[in-house]
Amino acid sequence: MKKQLQATESTPLTYRELEVIRLIEREYSNKQIAGELGISERTVETHRKNILRKTRTNNVIGLIKYIYEHKLV
């Protein structure tokens, strides 16, 4: 069963960014994320950059802490 992804007022992420986060949390590489979502690796890189900016985190470890604190997955 696929987990429901939901943006909140305190988390201004798009649905696509939440999909990317779900795959990052599952340890997918950019190439794997691109294949899973049918987008280019460059687009994945852009999503990752935007996610880090919006969540005010600096790396994947900080992002993972953020998504669990905000119950995004």
C-alpha positions as CSV (number, residue, x, y, z in Angstrom):
1,M,0.0,0.0,0.0
2,K,1.4,3.4,-1.0
3,K,1.7,5.9,1.8
4,Q,-0.3,9.1,1.4
5,L,1.9,12.1,0.9
6,Q,0.6,15.4,2.2
7,A,2.0,18.9,2.2
8,T,1.0,21.0,5.2
9,E,0.9,24.8,5.7
10,S,4.2,24.6,7.6
11,T,5.7,22.4,4.9
12,P,5.3,24.2,1.5
13,L,6.4,21.3,-0.6
14,T,4.8,20.3,-3.9
15,Y,3.4,16.8,-4.4
16,R,6.3,15.9,-6.7
17,E,8.8,17.1,-4.1
18,L,7.1,14.8,-1.6
19,E,7.4,11.9,-4.0
20,V,11.1,12.6,-4.4
21,I,11.4,12.7,-0.6
22,R,9.7,9.4,-0.3
23,L,12.3,7.9,-2.7
24,I,15.2,9.6,-1.0
25,E,14.0,8.1,2.3
26,R,14.1,4.7,0.6
27,E,17.8,5.3,-0.4
28,Y,17.1,5.7,-4.1
29,S,19.8,7.4,-6.2
30,N,19.0,10.3,-8.5
31,K,19.0,7.9,-11.5
32,Q,16.6,5.5,-9.7
33,I,14.3,8.4,-8.7
34,A,14.3,9.7,-12.3
35,G,13.4,6.2,-13.6
36,E,10.7,5.7,-11.0
37,L,9.0,9.1,-11.7
38,G,9.7,9.3,-15.4
39,I,11.7,12.5,-15.2
40,S,15.3,13.4,-16.0
41,E,18.1,13.2,-13.5
42,R,18.6,16.9,-13.9
43,T,15.0,17.5,-12.8
44,V,15.6,15.2,-9.8
45,E,18.6,17.3,-8.9
46,T,16.5,20.5,-9.1
47,H,13.8,18.9,-6.9
48,R,16.4,17.9,-4.3
49,K,17.9,21.4,-4.3
50,N,14.5,23.0,-3.9
51,I,13.6,20.5,-1.1
52,L,16.7,21.3,0.9
53,R,16.1,25.1,0.4
54,K,12.4,24.9,1.5
55,T,13.1,22.7,4.5
56,R,16.2,24.7,5.4
57,T,18.3,21.6,5.7
58,N,21.9,21.2,4.4
59,N,22.1,17.5,3.6
60,V,20.1,14.2,3.4
61,I,20.6,13.5,7.1
62,G,19.0,16.8,8.0
63,L,16.3,16.2,5.5
64,I,15.5,12.8,6.9
65,K,15.2,14.3,10.4
66,Y,13.0,17.0,9.1
67,I,10.6,14.6,7.3
68,Y,10.2,12.4,10.4
69,E,9.7,15.4,12.7
70,H,7.0,16.7,10.3
71,K,5.5,13.3,9.7
72,L,5.8,13.5,5.9
73,V,6.4,9.8,5.4
